[in-house]
Amino acid sequence: MATTSTKKRQETGARLRSERVRLGYQPRQIAQLLGVPLEAYERFESGDADPGIWRMPRLAACGFRSEEHTSEL
């Protein structure tokens, strides 16, 4: 199983936070939408943990955009 580098996790975490703030969500709301404890979601945003690809469809359903889509704005 491949591991995610610290730098990539930090980039992903910063992106999660940026999108959450853009959409006006609180961390607890996103944690609930993902079905994870708040502490787990906070670890995703801080770059201490990888949210995993299986959570991406749920984030997209909440309005989170991928990096490819934001470059088109």
C-alpha positions as CSV (number, residue, x, y, z in Angstrom):
1,M,0.0,0.0,0.0
2,A,1.4,3.4,-1.0
3,T,1.8,6.0,1.7
4,T,1.2,9.7,1.2
5,S,4.1,12.0,1.8
6,T,4.0,14.5,4.6
7,K,4.1,17.4,2.0
8,K,1.2,16.0,0.0
9,R,-0.9,15.5,3.2
10,Q,-0.2,19.1,4.2
11,E,-1.1,20.3,0.7
12,T,-4.3,18.3,0.8
13,G,-5.1,19.6,4.3
14,A,-4.6,23.2,3.3
15,R,-6.9,22.6,0.3
16,L,-9.6,21.0,2.5
17,R,-9.5,24.0,4.9
18,S,-9.6,26.5,2.0
19,E,-12.6,24.8,0.4
20,R,-14.4,24.4,3.8
21,V,-13.9,28.1,4.5
22,R,-15.0,29.1,1.0
23,L,-18.2,27.2,1.4
24,G,-18.8,28.5,4.9
25,Y,-18.7,25.2,6.8
26,Q,-17.4,24.6,10.3
27,P,-15.0,21.7,10.8
28,R,-17.6,19.8,12.8
29,Q,-20.1,20.0,9.9
30,I,-17.7,18.5,7.5
31,A,-16.7,15.8,10.0
32,Q,-20.3,14.8,10.3
33,L,-20.9,14.8,6.5
34,L,-17.9,12.5,6.2
35,G,-18.9,10.3,9.1
36,V,-15.7,10.8,11.0
37,P,-15.0,12.2,14.5
38,L,-14.1,15.9,14.6
39,E,-10.6,15.0,15.8
40,A,-10.1,12.9,12.6
41,Y,-11.2,15.7,10.4
42,E,-8.9,18.1,12.2
43,R,-6.0,15.7,11.5
44,F,-6.9,15.8,7.8
45,E,-6.8,19.6,7.7
46,S,-3.6,19.7,9.7
47,G,-1.9,17.3,7.3
48,D,-1.3,14.7,10.1
49,A,-3.6,12.2,8.3
50,D,-4.7,11.4,4.8
51,P,-8.5,11.5,4.2
52,G,-8.2,8.9,1.6
53,I,-9.7,8.9,-1.9
54,W,-12.9,7.2,-0.9
55,R,-14.0,10.4,0.9
56,M,-13.6,12.6,-2.2
57,P,-17.0,11.9,-3.7
58,R,-18.7,13.0,-0.5
59,L,-16.6,16.2,-0.4
60,A,-17.5,16.9,-4.0
61,A,-21.2,16.4,-3.1
62,C,-20.8,19.1,-0.4
63,G,-19.4,21.6,-3.0
64,F,-15.7,21.0,-2.6
65,R,-13.8,21.6,-5.9
66,S,-10.8,19.7,-7.1
67,E,-7.7,21.7,-8.0
68,E,-8.4,21.2,-11.7
69,H,-11.7,22.9,-11.4
70,T,-10.4,25.9,-9.5
71,S,-7.8,26.7,-12.1
72,E,-10.7,27.3,-14.5
73,L,-12.2,30.1,-12.4
